[in-house]
Amino acid sequence: MLSGLGYQMLSTVFALSDFLWLSLAAVVALLVLLFVLTGGEKRGRARLRVLGLLAGLRSPDALWLSQALIRELFIISIVVFHIEMTAPFLAFYGGLFLLGLVTHRRRIAKLAAELVSGVVTAAALVVTNVMWGFLMEVRSDTAILIVYILLSLFIAVYNLYATVKDMGDLFEGA
């Protein structure tokens, strides 16, 4: 039988199921896209370029790239599937965020900006969660729904922009 902690851990995993399915779908889509774009004899050079780009990464850079993609998928799943931001989810986001700070080489000013950005993103995720709870449990208001949708879109697009920009910096330096 499971203890209280076991039930809590199992419920957290079940709550993450939407994120896990989204991640699995994204991995399959990326693999299919890579095979289509780099497949065939005529595209052999493209395949070598893609593989060379990924193979040329140092371990910390590959770790940063992995956490950046997982963090982006996590943020999108929080926004799209309205996952409640409980302490385990904030800890998961915080762990990904700290891993990103530790593994990606940056200047001090850029680290400070990234730290502020990560904290604001976490706060925005909590605010969207509060807004969704208000809409579902207290009162359904069109204005709050519009603000919720705009804030959700902003969080997803801003983090996608920051991730793509940092990936460009990473590949440019590799």
N, C-alpha and C positions, 0 to 999 in steps of 0.2 A: 504494500500500500504506500501511497505517496504521503509525505508529510505536508505541513502547511507551506513550507518553502518550495517543495516539489510542485504543488498545485499552482503556486504563484509563478514559478518558472514555466510550467506548461501553458498557463494562460497567456503569458507574455509571448511565447513562441506562436501560439494560435493567433494572437493579435497581430503578429508580424507576418501572417500568412499572405496578406495582400502584397506586402513589400517583397516577400520571397518569390511569389508568382510573377510579379512585375520584373524582378531581377532575372529570373529564369527566361522570361520572354525576351528581355533585352539582350541577354547573352546569345540566345538562339538567333535573334535578328541580326546581331553583329557578326556572328559566324557566317550566316547566309550571305550577308552583304560583303564580307571579306572574300568568300569563295566566288561570288559573282563578279566582283570588281577585279579580283586578281587571278581568276581562273583562265584556263586555255593557254595555248602556245603563244599566241600573240601578246598576251598580257604577262608574260614571264618576267619582264622588267618591272612591271608594277608590283608583282608579288615580291620580288627581291627588294624593292624599295620599302614596302610595308614591313616585311620581315626584318630588314636591316635597320629600320627605324626603331622597331620594338626591341630587337636584339642588342642594339647599341646602348640601351638604357642601363644605368647603374642600378644596383639593387634598391637603394633608397628612392630613386626616381620611379622605378617600377612599382614600388610599394605606394608612393604618393599617387601615381596614376590610378592604381586600383582603388585606393580609398576615395579619391575624387569622384570616380564613377559610381561607387557604392553610395557615397554621400548624396550625389545628385539624384540617384534612383530613390533613395530614402526620402528625400525632400519631396520629390514628385509623388511618391506613394502616400505620404502624409497629407498632401494637399488634395490629391484626387480621391483617395479612399476615406478621407476624414478620420484617420487613425487618431485616437485620443493620446495626447502627449503626456503620458505618465512618467514617473521617475525612471523606469528602465529604458524608455525610448529617449529621454533626454540624456541619459548616461551613454546610450549607444551613439547618439549624435555627437556628444562631447568626446567620446573615445575616438570616433572617426576624425573629428576636428583636430584634436590634439595630435593624432598620428600624422595628419596633414601638416601641421605646424612643425613637427619634429623632422619629418623626412624631406621637406622641400626647402632647398637652399634659397635664401632671400636676404635682402638687406634688413636692417633693424626697422627702418621706417615702414617697409612693406609688411613686415611681421606685425607691427602695431596696427596697421590698417586691416590686415587679415583677421587679427584678433577681434577688433571692433566689429568687423563684418560678420564674423561667426557668432558673436554674442547677440548682435541685432537679429540675425537670421533665426537663432534659437528663440529669442523673445517674440519674433513675428510668428513663428510656428505655434507658440503657446497662445498668442493673441487670436490667431485664426481658429485654434481649437476652442477657445472661450466663446468666440463669435458663433461658431457652429453649434455649440451647446446652447447658447442663448436662443438661436433660431429654432432649434429642435424642441427645447424644453419650456421656454418662457413665452416668447412671442415671435411670430413669423412676420418680419418687417422687410419690405422691399429695399429700403435704403441700406439696411445692415447687410442684406444679401448681396447687394451690388458692391458694397465696400469689401465684404468677404471675398467675393470673386476677384475683384481687382487686386486685393492684397495677396491672394493665393497665386494669381498669375504673375505678379511682381516678384514674389519670392522665388518661384520656379524659374522665371526668365533671368532674373538677376544672378542666381546661383549658376545657371547654365552659362551665362556670359562669363562670369568669373572663372568657372572651371575651364571653359574653352580658351580663355585668354591665358590662364596659367599653363595649360597644356601647350599652347603655342610658344610660350616662353621656355618651357621645358624642352620641347623638341628643337627649338632654335639653338639652345645651349648645348644640346647633345651632340 
